[in-house]
């Protein structure tokens, strides 16, 4: 009797092992048959929101269903990432994964509620996003050196805006202060849009934030750009020098891509990945990303996971170097 029961269990497990891939493939055939929610763990108007919407608007057309952007800002991206982690793994929840929300925010938590490397499945990276250092154009500052001199002359009583504690603009700003050997008062705002608006309004004097959050304001004259965070000159920012020209070795840019909840069927992930890659390589999408000084970069899920691991390691060193503490 015991042997029969064990044999029956073995038969059941064998059957499941054979049928699971078939079921997943069948799910992918009709996928998607309803709108897809795209969680953005950042506020509207932020660089992440801007880039995500550029891609999402066309991705819906490519994949054949509406992409509904759902902004879930807060705690440096922790809130949105946690909501996404707990979503059903059925392909109808996408996550806008970024350097800040995925790798920086967890480093500033004593008990992070998620692990970006193991708690999600990966679709693909789609962009590299340099940070741009900007000031209010009414200030007599036209270079990185002049900003440093200006703050030193005022004993650090100059406001540096960020999108909030743990944001990319927070860490890149802290890193700039540490590398440039000057001081400034950190003023965190609720999101990238609000922090950039504070510099435009003169409430804050400067910020260093992803290019997509500021380039339209730079081009319209509402902000003055001083430099970018890539280690070498970039054709996408041909009028701007690297900050590294003034602060040797400065190199701190970000990336963006898509995760899905852990356990999403692989055929669905592959369908999403193919659609994303096709979307970001459309001429109109590439042009829109170029305007935001954002370079299209895609790859396999495995390559994306390695990027996140490397980003975690690099940001851990930056967090330690600038003396930021976990809450």
Backbone bond lengths (Angstrom), bond angles and torsions (degrees), N, CA, C in turn:
res aa  C-N    CA-C-N  psi(-1)  N-CA   C-N-CA  omega(-1)  CA-C   N-CA-C  phi
1 X - - - 1.469 - - 1.518 110.56 -
2 X 1.371 116.10 -42.83 1.456 121.09 -179.36 1.524 109.82 -63.48
3 X 1.328 115.21 -40.77 1.468 118.92 179.95 1.523 110.55 -63.96
4 X 1.337 115.10 -41.75 1.466 119.67 179.78 1.522 111.11 -61.80
5 X 1.329 115.83 -41.79 1.471 120.36 -179.08 1.536 109.91 -65.33
6 X 1.341 116.24 -43.44 1.454 119.77 178.31 1.525 111.47 -63.89
7 X 1.329 114.47 -39.20 1.473 118.87 178.59 1.517 110.80 -63.68
8 X 1.336 115.39 -40.17 1.470 120.23 179.22 1.525 110.72 -63.70
9 X 1.337 115.91 -43.40 1.465 119.58 179.00 1.524 110.55 -63.52
10 X 1.315 116.36 -41.42 1.461 119.97 179.58 1.524 110.95 -62.13
11 X 1.344 115.55 -39.95 1.456 120.76 178.54 1.519 111.10 -63.68
12 X 1.350 115.62 -40.90 1.467 120.40 179.81 1.530 110.41 -62.92
13 X 1.348 116.21 -47.81 1.466 119.82 -178.42 1.523 111.37 -65.20
14 X 1.315 115.81 -38.00 1.464 119.20 178.01 1.523 111.23 -63.88
15 X 1.326 115.19 -42.61 1.475 120.53 178.72 1.520 110.83 -62.24
16 X 1.357 116.03 -44.02 1.465 119.96 179.14 1.525 111.03 -62.05
17 X 1.331 115.81 -41.38 1.459 120.37 -179.45 1.524 111.66 -61.50
18 X 1.337 115.89 -35.14 1.464 120.51 179.62 1.526 112.18 -79.63
19 X 1.328 116.33 -35.96 1.466 119.17 -173.86 1.516 113.30 -84.55
20 X 1.350 118.68 -25.65 1.467 120.44 -177.02 1.524 112.60 -57.52
21 X 1.359 119.22 -48.25 1.460 118.61 178.43 1.521 112.88 -62.98
22 X 1.328 116.47 -33.14 1.469 120.21 179.22 1.523 110.30 -66.56
23 X 1.341 115.88 -43.47 1.472 120.33 178.62 1.515 110.42 -62.53
24 X 1.352 117.01 -44.08 1.463 121.35 179.47 1.526 110.66 -61.15
25 X 1.331 116.39 -42.11 1.466 120.22 179.38 1.523 111.09 -64.30
26 X 1.333 116.12 -39.82 1.467 120.31 178.52 1.533 110.65 -64.14
27 X 1.338 116.39 -39.56 1.465 120.48 177.77 1.522 110.47 -60.63
28 X 1.332 117.08 -40.66 1.456 121.81 -177.35 1.528 112.44 -68.68
29 X 1.367 116.40 -29.21 1.469 119.65 -178.58 1.516 111.73 -58.61
30 X 1.319 117.24 -43.43 1.456 121.69 -177.39 1.530 112.89 -96.66
31 X 1.314 116.43 4.04 1.465 121.10 -177.43 1.524 110.98 -84.45
32 X 1.336 117.45 135.98 1.470 127.64 -5.59 1.519 110.38 -94.51
33 X 1.316 116.94 146.39 1.465 119.92 177.88 1.530 111.88 -115.02
34 X 1.328 116.21 13.16 1.465 121.70 173.89 1.530 108.50 -156.55
35 X 1.325 119.04 167.86 1.469 121.23 -178.50 1.530 112.67 -57.79
36 X 1.320 115.45 150.70 1.465 123.11 179.60 1.529 109.05 -107.39
37 X 1.332 116.12 129.60 1.467 120.12 176.43 1.522 109.25 -85.02
38 X 1.324 116.00 132.07 1.465 122.21 177.90 1.525 108.21 -116.47
39 X 1.334 115.87 105.14 1.460 120.89 -178.38 1.531 109.92 -80.63
40 X 1.331 115.19 124.97 1.461 122.29 175.55 1.522 107.51 -110.86
41 X 1.338 118.23 111.89 1.465 120.28 -176.29 1.523 113.22 -80.21
42 X 1.318 115.53 36.67 1.462 123.22 -177.84 1.525 109.40 -143.09
43 X 1.316 115.61 162.66 1.461 120.98 -177.68 1.526 111.71 -76.15
44 X 1.335 117.75 155.55 1.464 120.88 172.72 1.525 110.36 -57.88
45 X 1.332 116.45 141.13 1.456 120.45 -179.92 1.514 114.14 90.48
46 X 1.334 117.27 -9.43 1.463 120.53 177.03 1.521 109.67 -75.38
47 X 1.337 116.14 167.43 1.462 119.62 179.27 1.526 111.17 -62.34
48 X 1.332 116.34 -40.16 1.468 120.51 178.95 1.526 110.22 -61.66
49 X 1.307 116.27 -44.41 1.459 121.47 179.13 1.529 110.68 -61.92
50 X 1.331 116.46 -44.35 1.466 121.14 -179.19 1.522 111.36 -60.24
51 X 1.336 116.34 -51.18 1.471 120.41 -178.07 1.522 111.58 -66.43
52 X 1.339 116.27 -39.81 1.463 120.47 -179.70 1.519 110.76 -61.66
53 X 1.314 116.82 -43.57 1.469 119.95 -178.70 1.525 112.52 -68.67
54 X 1.335 117.34 -33.61 1.465 119.93 175.35 1.526 109.73 -58.19
55 X 1.336 115.72 -45.46 1.470 120.49 -178.90 1.527 111.16 -74.87
56 X 1.328 116.81 -43.78 1.468 121.07 -175.48 1.528 112.34 -61.31
57 X 1.323 116.90 -37.62 1.469 120.15 -177.72 1.530 111.71 -59.18
58 X 1.321 116.54 -38.08 1.465 120.44 -179.82 1.528 112.77 -91.57
59 X 1.327 116.43 -27.98 1.461 119.94 179.50 1.525 110.63 -60.27
60 X 1.324 116.45 -38.24 1.462 120.19 177.87 1.515 111.99 -58.43
61 X 1.333 115.67 -40.83 1.469 119.86 179.17 1.529 110.63 -67.46
62 X 1.334 116.38 -41.39 1.469 120.72 -177.28 1.520 111.63 -66.88
63 X 1.342 116.74 -42.98 1.465 119.93 -174.46 1.527 112.33 -89.88
64 X 1.337 117.60 -13.21 1.458 120.35 173.35 1.512 116.21 89.49
65 X 1.352 116.91 17.16 1.460 120.80 175.30 1.526 109.14 -147.10
66 X 1.318 115.73 155.82 1.456 120.31 178.49 1.535 110.63 -67.36
67 X 1.332 115.62 138.25 1.461 121.79 173.25 1.526 107.14 -102.67
68 X 1.322 116.39 115.24 1.466 121.43 -176.62 1.518 109.11 -98.35
69 X 1.339 116.91 112.26 1.460 121.57 -179.60 1.523 109.59 -77.85
70 X 1.332 115.50 128.39 1.465 122.71 -177.35 1.526 108.39 -123.72
71 X 1.343 117.23 98.06 1.465 121.61 -179.79 1.526 110.68 -74.95
72 X 1.334 116.03 121.87 1.466 122.19 177.75 1.526 108.47 -128.54
73 X 1.327 116.07 75.51 1.457 121.14 -176.38 1.524 111.02 -80.95
74 X 1.341 114.90 166.58 1.460 120.40 174.72 1.510 112.43 129.46
75 X 1.347 115.62 142.45 1.466 123.36 175.97 1.526 111.92 56.89
76 X 1.337 116.62 39.44 1.458 120.17 177.65 1.512 114.53 67.78
77 X 1.328 117.13 16.61 1.465 121.27 -179.41 1.517 113.15 108.12
78 X 1.326 117.50 -9.91 1.467 121.89 -177.25 1.533 111.42 -58.42
79 X 1.328 116.73 -43.92 1.475 120.50 -175.71 1.523 111.20 -60.75
80 X 1.325 116.76 -50.78 1.460 120.16 -179.46 1.510 113.07 -64.07
81 X 1.322 116.65 -40.25 1.465 120.35 179.89 1.529 111.06 -65.28
82 X 1.328 117.00 -36.93 1.464 120.14 -179.99 1.521 110.99 -70.44
83 X 1.333 116.96 -40.70 1.468 120.42 176.56 1.528 109.83 -60.11
84 X 1.318 115.99 -43.18 1.462 120.65 -179.00 1.524 111.47 -65.97
85 X 1.320 116.92 -38.80 1.463 120.52 -179.57 1.528 110.98 -60.12
86 X 1.327 116.37 -36.61 1.461 121.14 -175.76 1.530 113.98 -89.03
87 X 1.333 117.28 0.23 1.468 120.70 -179.36 1.532 110.66 -73.05
88 X 1.334 115.85 160.07 1.470 120.93 179.10 1.530 110.32 -63.82
89 X 1.326 118.41 134.37 1.469 122.20 -179.20 1.526 112.03 -84.56
90 X 1.324 115.81 61.06 1.463 120.26 -174.84 1.529 113.48 -115.96
91 X 1.330 116.67 6.93 1.462 119.64 179.78 1.506 114.17 88.95
92 X 1.327 117.66 -2.03 1.462 120.28 -178.11 1.530 112.57 -102.47
93 X 1.348 115.50 12.79 1.468 121.54 170.66 1.518 108.28 -132.71
94 X 1.321 115.37 119.58 1.460 123.09 173.45 1.520 107.70 -108.68
95 X 1.322 117.31 153.34 1.451 122.20 -179.87 1.521 109.20 -125.13
96 X 1.330 116.86 127.67 1.456 121.21 173.37 1.522 107.74 -77.42
97 X 1.313 116.89 102.30 1.463 122.60 -176.13 1.525 109.93 -93.49
98 X 1.330 115.88 131.48 1.456 121.14 -177.60 1.524 110.92 -137.88
99 X 1.327 114.84 166.47 1.458 120.59 178.52 1.521 111.37 -54.73
100 X 1.337 116.36 -48.19 1.467 120.26 -173.79 1.523 112.29 -67.97
101 X 1.328 116.81 -58.19 1.468 120.68 -175.13 1.522 112.14 -66.98
102 X 1.321 116.83 -33.87 1.461 119.84 -173.28 1.524 113.87 -89.19
103 X 1.334 117.60 -30.28 1.470 117.99 -174.34 1.521 114.91 -126.29
104 X 1.331 118.94 -29.52 1.465 119.60 -177.75 1.521 110.65 -82.09
105 X 1.330 116.96 -48.32 1.468 121.15 -173.76 1.531 112.10 -57.48
106 X 1.330 117.27 -40.17 1.473 119.31 -178.40 1.526 112.08 -68.17
107 X 1.336 117.05 -26.42 1.457 120.49 178.65 1.524 112.20 -71.85
108 X 1.328 116.05 -17.05 1.466 120.89 -179.23 1.524 111.64 -102.30
109 X 1.353 115.73 15.04 1.462 121.52 177.46 1.531 109.40 -118.49
110 X 1.336 116.97 130.70 1.466 119.94 176.64 1.527 111.16 -66.30
111 X 1.329 115.90 -36.66 1.461 120.96 177.37 1.530 109.04 -127.93
112 X 1.329 117.76 77.24 1.468 120.35 -178.49 1.519 111.83 -60.54
113 X 1.347 117.45 138.31 1.469 120.93 -176.81 1.530 114.27 -81.13
114 X 1.309 117.26 0.45 1.469 118.91 177.66 1.526 109.15 -156.00
115 X 1.324 114.59 158.86 1.459 122.57 174.16 1.526 106.93 -113.71
116 X 1.333 118.63 113.89 1.467 120.20 -175.31 1.522 113.80 -63.60
117 X 1.320 117.40 -23.10 1.464 120.30 -177.45 1.523 112.04 -81.91
118 X 1.344 117.65 -36.85 1.463 120.59 -171.62 1.530 115.39 -111.80
119 X 1.323 118.41 -15.52 1.471 120.38 -173.15 1.525 114.75 -93.63
120 X 1.332 117.75 4.08 1.465 121.02 -179.54 1.522 109.37 -138.93
121 X 1.326 115.62 160.08 1.455 120.80 166.83 1.527 107.62 -98.09
122 X 1.321 115.56 150.60 1.460 120.91 -172.52 1.531 110.59 -104.81
123 X 1.333 115.98 138.57 1.463 121.42 176.35 1.528 108.57 -98.61
124 X 1.332 116.71 -72.34 1.460 121.32 175.95 1.520 110.35 -170.03
125 X 1.310 115.40 151.20 1.462 121.02 164.99 1.518 107.20 -72.40
126 X 1.338 118.16 151.09 1.466 117.31 173.35 1.524 113.25 -133.15
127 X 1.343 118.92 -6.49 1.458 118.10 -176.60 1.519 112.84 -156.51
128 X 1.330 114.79 154.04 1.462 123.47 165.96 1.523 106.59 -114.19
129 X 1.342 116.10 130.46 1.462 120.42 -173.32 1.531 111.02 -122.89
130 X 1.317 117.77 104.86 1.460 119.67 176.20 1.526 110.62 -69.83
131 X 1.306 116.42 153.80 1.454 121.96 172.31 1.527 109.04 -90.83
132 X 1.323 115.67 147.04 1.467 120.93 179.17 1.529 108.65 -122.46
133 X 1.326 115.94 131.30 1.461 123.15 177.91 1.521 108.67 -87.26
134 X 1.341 116.81 120.17 1.462 121.13 -177.06 1.525 110.71 -129.45
135 X 1.340 114.35 153.84 1.464 121.57 176.07 1.524 109.40 -131.90
136 X 1.332 115.53 164.42 1.455 120.48 171.46 1.532 107.95 -65.76
137 X 1.329 118.17 129.20 1.474 120.41 -173.80 1.526 114.68 -66.95
138 X 1.338 117.01 -12.63 1.466 119.05 178.16 1.528 111.93 -75.72
139 X 1.339 116.99 -14.72 1.463 121.30 -178.86 1.529 110.61 -79.64
140 X 1.322 117.09 148.73 1.475 121.00 179.67 1.535 111.42 -81.60
141 X 1.329 115.86 54.25 1.463 121.89 -174.83 1.526 108.60 -128.83
142 X 1.333 116.29 120.06 1.457 119.51 -178.71 1.527 113.65 -128.82
143 X 1.327 116.70 9.46 1.459 120.13 178.46 1.520 109.47 -154.65
144 X 1.323 115.89 166.23 1.466 120.70 178.44 1.527 109.87 -62.35
145 X 1.317 117.18 -42.25 1.468 121.18 179.51 1.525 110.83 -61.39
146 X 1.322 116.85 -40.99 1.464 120.21 -179.45 1.524 111.19 -66.26
147 X 1.354 117.50 -34.65 1.467 120.02 175.53 1.525 110.30 -64.11
148 X 1.317 117.11 -45.13 1.463 121.20 179.60 1.532 110.35 -60.69
149 X 1.330 116.40 -46.50 1.467 120.80 179.72 1.532 111.09 -63.34
150 X 1.324 116.05 -39.30 1.472 121.52 -178.71 1.529 110.50 -62.79
151 X 1.329 117.50 -45.43 1.466 120.73 -179.08 1.524 111.60 -69.95
152 X 1.322 116.30 -38.22 1.465 119.39 178.96 1.525 111.14 -64.67
153 X 1.324 116.54 -37.87 1.465 120.40 180.00 1.525 111.77 -66.34
154 X 1.350 116.89 -20.14 1.472 121.80 -179.51 1.528 111.58 -109.82
155 X 1.332 115.65 18.38 1.470 121.79 177.05 1.530 113.23 53.59
156 X 1.324 115.86 34.95 1.460 120.35 177.22 1.512 115.02 81.14
157 X 1.329 118.37 3.73 1.468 121.10 -179.99 1.528 110.47 -82.53
158 X 1.304 114.47 58.04 1.462 123.48 179.91 1.525 106.55 -134.95
159 X 1.323 117.73 133.80 1.464 120.86 -173.80 1.523 113.03 -85.46
160 X 1.330 115.40 128.30 1.472 122.87 171.29 1.524 107.76 -105.07
161 X 1.326 117.63 114.77 1.465 121.25 179.95 1.519 110.73 -84.39
162 X 1.348 115.78 148.19 1.463 120.55 172.08 1.520 108.77 -140.98
163 X 1.326 115.27 168.16 1.467 121.00 179.29 1.516 112.79 -81.20
164 X 1.339 116.79 7.58 1.458 121.22 179.02 1.508 111.65 126.77
165 X 1.314 116.10 161.90 1.463 120.73 179.42 1.528 110.58 -59.55
166 X 1.325 115.84 128.32 1.453 120.15 -179.63 1.510 114.70 88.63
167 X 1.325 117.71 -2.23 1.467 120.24 179.32 1.525 109.57 -76.98
168 X 1.326 115.56 165.40 1.460 119.86 178.34 1.522 110.41 -62.39
169 X 1.342 117.48 -38.76 1.461 120.58 179.77 1.530 111.16 -68.11
170 X 1.325 117.04 -31.70 1.467 120.10 176.34 1.526 110.47 -65.43
171 X 1.337 116.00 -51.82 1.455 118.91 -175.48 1.529 111.50 -69.78
172 X 1.324 117.33 -39.47 1.463 119.33 179.16 1.528 110.63 -65.98
173 X 1.349 117.01 -36.19 1.459 120.67 176.75 1.514 111.85 -67.15
174 X 1.333 116.33 -43.66 1.461 120.66 178.69 1.526 110.76 -63.26
175 X 1.318 115.45 -39.28 1.467 120.84 178.65 1.530 110.45 -65.70
176 X 1.341 116.43 -40.13 1.466 120.70 178.40 1.532 110.72 -63.28
177 X 1.331 116.89 -43.00 1.466 120.65 178.77 1.524 110.72 -61.46
178 X 1.343 115.22 -43.18 1.459 119.91 -178.12 1.532 111.01 -67.64
179 X 1.337 116.13 -45.19 1.464 120.67 -177.66 1.525 112.08 -71.43
180 X 1.338 116.78 -32.28 1.462 121.13 -177.95 1.513 113.95 -90.68
181 X 1.339 116.69 -5.19 1.472 122.10 177.62 1.534 111.96 57.90
182 X 1.338 115.51 49.83 1.459 119.44 173.38 1.516 108.95 -142.69
183 X 1.330 116.85 169.83 1.455 121.53 -175.46 1.520 110.59 -121.35
184 X 1.344 114.82 153.97 1.459 121.59 176.63 1.526 106.90 -159.63
185 X 1.309 117.34 152.68 1.458 121.39 -178.74 1.521 109.91 -82.49
186 X 1.333 117.13 119.13 1.456 121.24 178.93 1.521 110.27 -76.56
187 X 1.353 117.00 124.55 1.461 122.52 177.83 1.526 108.02 -120.51
188 X 1.339 117.87 101.45 1.471 120.37 -179.79 1.519 112.07 -79.48
189 X 1.323 116.71 137.47 1.464 122.77 176.42 1.525 109.21 -115.42
190 X 1.308 116.15 171.84 1.461 120.80 179.06 1.525 109.73 -91.49
191 X 1.321 115.31 76.15 1.457 119.83 177.21 1.520 113.18 110.66
192 X 1.341 114.36 157.85 1.450 121.01 -178.19 1.514 113.99 -65.25
193 X 1.339 116.28 -37.81 1.464 119.53 179.47 1.512 111.65 -59.89
194 X 1.330 116.89 -43.92 1.465 121.66 -179.13 1.523 111.76 -68.10
195 X 1.334 116.91 -38.81 1.467 119.40 -178.90 1.528 111.26 -67.92
196 X 1.313 116.92 -41.05 1.463 120.64 178.23 1.533 110.03 -66.75
197 X 1.324 116.34 -41.11 1.468 120.43 178.15 1.525 111.48 -59.90
198 X 1.339 117.08 -33.46 1.465 120.21 -179.74 1.528 111.62 -67.39
199 X 1.336 117.27 -33.30 1.463 120.43 177.39 1.529 109.98 -73.34
200 X 1.323 116.31 -40.10 1.468 120.10 176.82 1.520 110.64 -60.65
201 X 1.344 116.43 -40.02 1.473 121.19 -177.94 1.524 112.64 -79.78
202 X 1.326 118.40 -12.30 1.454 121.20 -179.23 1.518 114.54 88.26
203 X 1.350 117.09 5.15 1.464 119.87 176.09 1.527 109.88 -68.45
204 X 1.325 115.68 -37.92 1.457 122.94 173.70 1.522 107.22 -117.80
205 X 1.321 115.00 158.02 1.463 118.28 -175.40 1.529 112.88 -97.74
206 X 1.339 116.84 -28.07 1.467 117.75 -178.20 1.516 111.39 -157.47
207 X 1.322 114.20 162.99 1.461 121.85 171.39 1.517 108.16 -155.29
208 X 1.320 116.73 155.69 1.465 121.93 171.41 1.519 105.75 -123.47
209 X 1.311 116.26 113.84 1.456 121.57 -166.66 1.524 109.98 -145.74
210 X 1.326 119.05 161.37 1.468 120.02 -179.74 1.530 112.62 -51.22
211 X 1.321 114.77 139.24 1.462 121.28 -174.37 1.519 113.40 -52.46
212 X 1.332 117.22 -36.97 1.466 120.12 -176.77 1.517 113.07 -62.84
213 X 1.327 117.82 -21.50 1.469 120.81 -179.12 1.520 112.17 -81.43
214 X 1.345 117.62 -16.95 1.470 118.60 -171.04 1.526 116.07 -128.52
215 X 1.333 118.73 -17.95 1.466 118.74 -170.96 1.525 113.76 -61.43
216 X 1.331 117.65 -36.26 1.471 118.85 178.12 1.522 110.22 -64.24
217 X 1.329 118.09 -35.65 1.468 122.13 178.92 1.526 110.97 -74.04
218 X 1.324 116.73 -34.69 1.466 120.60 175.73 1.526 109.49 -64.78
219 X 1.323 116.36 -45.78 1.465 120.86 -178.17 1.526 112.48 -65.71
220 X 1.339 116.88 -27.50 1.466 120.65 179.95 1.523 112.45 -90.80
221 X 1.329 117.86 -5.68 1.451 121.16 178.87 1.515 115.35 89.22
222 X 1.336 117.05 3.50 1.475 119.08 -179.79 1.531 111.93 -78.64
223 X 1.329 116.81 -17.39 1.459 122.54 175.76 1.524 108.40 -136.07
224 X 1.338 115.37 155.31 1.460 119.59 174.35 1.526 108.04 -113.95
225 X 1.325 117.00 125.91 1.462 122.03 179.41 1.522 109.82 -90.43
226 X 1.340 115.24 138.18 1.462 121.04 -178.25 1.523 113.01 -108.40
227 X 1.331 117.03 -29.33 1.453 119.65 -177.83 1.519 111.16 179.87
228 X 1.322 116.69 170.67 1.463 121.27 179.52 1.520 110.31 -124.01
229 X 1.339 115.42 166.46 1.468 121.27 -170.54 1.517 114.82 -92.55
230 X 1.321 119.22 -1.76 1.458 120.79 176.48 1.527 109.07 -70.39
231 X 1.332 118.23 148.90 1.468 119.42 -175.52 1.522 114.37 -71.48
232 X 1.346 116.48 -19.01 1.459 121.09 -178.58 1.534 110.30 -132.83
233 X 1.338 118.10 164.90 1.466 120.32 176.60 1.524 111.31 -55.57
234 X 1.350 115.94 146.86 1.454 120.98 -178.52 1.522 110.21 -125.45
235 X 1.353 117.06 136.40 1.469 119.37 177.57 1.527 112.61 -64.48
236 X 1.340 117.16 -22.69 1.468 120.08 178.29 1.530 111.94 -77.14
237 X 1.335 115.49 -16.55 1.470 121.10 178.86 1.523 107.90 -132.95
238 X 1.316 115.00 53.42 1.468 121.25 -170.38 1.529 113.47 -63.58
239 X 1.330 117.48 -24.23 1.465 120.05 -178.23 1.523 112.57 -89.30
240 X 1.345 116.67 -3.27 1.455 120.71 -176.34 1.528 111.94 -113.74
241 X 1.320 117.81 138.37 1.461 119.99 175.14 1.524 110.81 -83.65
242 X 1.309 118.50 156.02 1.469 120.23 171.43 1.529 109.81 -66.93
243 X 1.316 117.12 143.51 1.459 120.89 174.03 1.523 109.20 -59.06
244 X 1.340 116.12 -28.55 1.464 122.10 179.83 1.526 112.37 -60.53
245 X 1.334 118.46 -20.23 1.466 120.22 175.91 1.523 110.91 -65.01
246 X 1.343 116.12 -28.82 1.470 121.51 179.95 1.519 111.35 -100.64
247 X 1.343 116.30 -39.49 1.466 122.29 179.51 1.522 107.04 -116.33
248 X 1.322 118.53 90.99 1.470 121.68 -174.99 1.527 113.08 -52.53
249 X 1.331 114.82 133.15 1.458 120.54 177.94 1.514 114.83 89.52
250 X 1.335 117.97 -5.55 1.463 118.80 -179.01 1.525 109.86 -68.27
251 X 1.333 115.63 124.68 1.474 121.80 -176.98 1.515 107.46 -155.61
252 X 1.335 116.47 102.73 1.465 117.85 -177.64 1.530 110.45 -152.01
253 X 1.308 115.64 88.98 1.461 121.43 179.07 1.519 109.47 -118.34
254 X 1.324 116.87 175.35 1.463 121.14 -176.69 1.514 112.75 -122.33
255 X 1.311 115.58 -177.19 1.459 122.83 178.84 1.528 108.45 -140.90
256 X 1.308 115.65 164.73 1.460 120.53 176.73 1.519 109.48 -145.66
257 X 1.346 115.48 146.25 1.457 121.10 179.30 1.512 110.44 -165.50
258 X 1.337 116.39 -161.45 1.466 119.84 -178.37 1.522 110.78 -129.35
259 X 1.340 114.97 134.17 1.464 123.52 168.12 1.520 108.04 -107.24
260 X 1.330 115.80 167.56 1.471 123.41 167.57 1.526 107.07 -134.68
261 X 1.327 118.58 161.54 1.469 120.28 177.50 1.527 111.93 -58.01
262 X 1.315 116.18 145.49 1.460 122.57 -179.74 1.526 110.75 -58.47
263 X 1.327 116.68 132.18 1.455 121.47 179.45 1.516 114.29 99.52
264 X 1.339 117.55 0.21 1.462 120.70 176.02 1.535 109.27 -62.44
265 X 1.335 119.16 131.26 1.471 121.28 -177.46 1.526 112.77 -54.58
266 X 1.327 115.94 136.74 1.460 120.53 -176.37 1.534 113.71 -59.86
267 X 1.342 119.06 -38.70 1.465 117.84 178.19 1.535 112.44 -61.08
268 X 1.319 116.92 -32.99 1.465 120.69 177.64 1.521 109.79 -71.50
269 X 1.334 117.16 -41.54 1.467 120.42 177.52 1.521 110.01 -59.69
270 X 1.336 116.69 -42.14 1.465 120.24 -179.55 1.529 111.29 -65.63
271 X 1.322 115.97 -37.10 1.465 119.72 178.13 1.526 110.42 -66.38
272 X 1.334 116.02 -41.50 1.461 120.52 176.61 1.524 110.94 -63.54
273 X 1.309 115.92 -45.54 1.461 120.42 -178.23 1.526 111.40 -60.27
274 X 1.316 116.28 -46.03 1.468 120.12 179.03 1.521 110.86 -60.99
275 X 1.332 116.70 -39.89 1.468 120.95 -179.75 1.520 111.29 -67.94
276 X 1.333 117.61 -40.70 1.468 121.25 179.46 1.524 110.51 -64.77
277 X 1.330 116.63 -46.06 1.465 120.50 -179.32 1.528 110.69 -62.32
278 X 1.328 117.10 -42.30 1.460 120.22 177.54 1.528 110.57 -62.96
279 X 1.332 116.19 -39.63 1.463 121.26 -177.39 1.521 111.81 -65.35
280 X 1.333 117.50 -50.71 1.464 119.60 -174.37 1.519 112.60 -71.17
281 X 1.329 117.06 -14.64 1.462 120.03 177.29 1.522 113.00 -96.50
282 X 1.337 117.37 1.59 1.462 120.10 172.24 1.528 108.43 -65.15
283 X 1.330 118.76 137.71 1.476 120.54 -177.43 1.524 113.56 -53.47
284 X 1.347 117.73 -40.89 1.460 119.59 -177.57 1.529 112.39 -69.86
285 X 1.334 116.34 -31.99 1.466 119.53 178.12 1.521 110.19 -74.31
286 X 1.328 117.04 -44.07 1.460 120.21 178.07 1.529 110.76 -60.03
287 X 1.323 116.35 -39.77 1.467 120.43 179.53 1.528 110.13 -64.77
288 X 1.340 116.63 -43.78 1.466 120.29 179.74 1.528 111.20 -64.07
289 X 1.335 117.68 -37.15 1.458 121.12 177.44 1.527 110.97 -71.85
290 X 1.335 116.94 -35.68 1.468 120.86 175.94 1.528 111.05 -58.87
291 X 1.323 116.03 -41.63 1.473 120.78 179.16 1.524 110.56 -59.21
292 X 1.334 116.01 -31.29 1.468 121.56 178.37 1.533 111.62 -89.61
293 X 1.328 116.74 11.89 1.468 122.93 -179.43 1.522 111.70 56.59
294 X 1.322 115.63 37.81 1.459 122.11 -176.81 1.525 109.78 -116.25
295 X 1.322 116.37 126.58 1.456 122.00 -177.70 1.520 110.87 -93.46
296 X 1.333 116.80 134.01 1.464 121.85 176.47 1.521 109.77 -74.52
297 X 1.330 116.55 124.91 1.464 123.09 175.90 1.526 107.69 -139.38
298 X 1.321 117.61 121.94 1.467 121.47 179.36 1.522 110.06 -125.22
299 X 1.333 115.62 168.42 1.452 119.84 179.14 1.511 110.77 -176.58
300 X 1.315 115.98 -166.68 1.464 121.19 -179.25 1.525 110.09 -82.45
301 X 1.346 117.47 163.00 1.461 119.67 174.07 1.526 112.50 -57.43
302 X 1.329 117.14 -36.75 1.462 121.03 179.84 1.527 111.21 -66.12
303 X 1.318 116.92 -40.49 1.471 120.86 177.47 1.524 110.38 -65.31
304 X 1.320 116.42 -38.08 1.460 120.78 179.21 1.533 110.40 -66.78
305 X 1.318 116.71 -41.91 1.469 120.33 179.06 1.539 110.58 -62.24
306 X 1.326 116.85 -40.80 1.470 120.17 177.27 1.519 110.78 -62.56
307 X 1.332 116.79 -40.24 1.469 121.41 177.63 1.523 110.67 -58.83
308 X 1.333 116.00 -43.11 1.465 120.06 -179.78 1.527 110.72 -66.12
309 X 1.333 117.10 -42.50 1.465 120.49 176.99 1.528 110.96 -58.90
310 X 1.339 115.88 -46.19 1.465 120.77 179.90 1.529 110.87 -64.41
311 X 1.336 115.85 -38.44 1.456 120.83 179.24 1.527 111.21 -64.72
312 X 1.347 115.90 -40.10 1.462 120.30 176.75 1.529 110.41 -59.50
313 X 1.323 116.67 -45.13 1.457 121.19 -178.49 1.529 111.39 -64.89
314 X 1.339 116.03 -43.95 1.467 119.96 -179.51 1.523 110.89 -65.57
315 X 1.329 116.71 -44.67 1.464 119.29 -177.85 1.523 112.14 -68.99
316 X 1.328 117.21 -30.02 1.465 119.83 175.55 1.519 109.95 -61.73
317 X 1.324 116.70 -39.84 1.459 120.96 178.23 1.525 111.00 -67.06
318 X 1.353 116.59 -40.29 1.462 120.15 179.40 1.526 110.58 -65.80
319 X 1.337 116.55 -44.10 1.465 121.06 178.71 1.523 110.35 -57.54
320 X 1.326 116.30 -43.84 1.463 120.50 179.49 1.525 110.85 -67.54
321 X 1.332 116.39 -41.20 1.466 120.53 -176.83 1.523 112.48 -64.00
322 X 1.333 116.84 -37.39 1.467 119.67 -178.22 1.531 112.39 -92.03
323 X 1.330 116.62 -0.99 1.466 119.98 173.46 1.502 115.84 77.82
324 X 1.336 118.29 24.95 1.471 120.31 177.99 1.517 109.69 -77.81
325 X 1.325 116.78 142.18 1.455 122.57 -176.52 1.529 111.15 -111.72
326 X 1.340 116.25 145.66 1.465 121.52 176.15 1.522 109.60 -72.20
327 X 1.347 115.11 143.99 1.467 120.22 179.30 1.539 110.28 -94.13
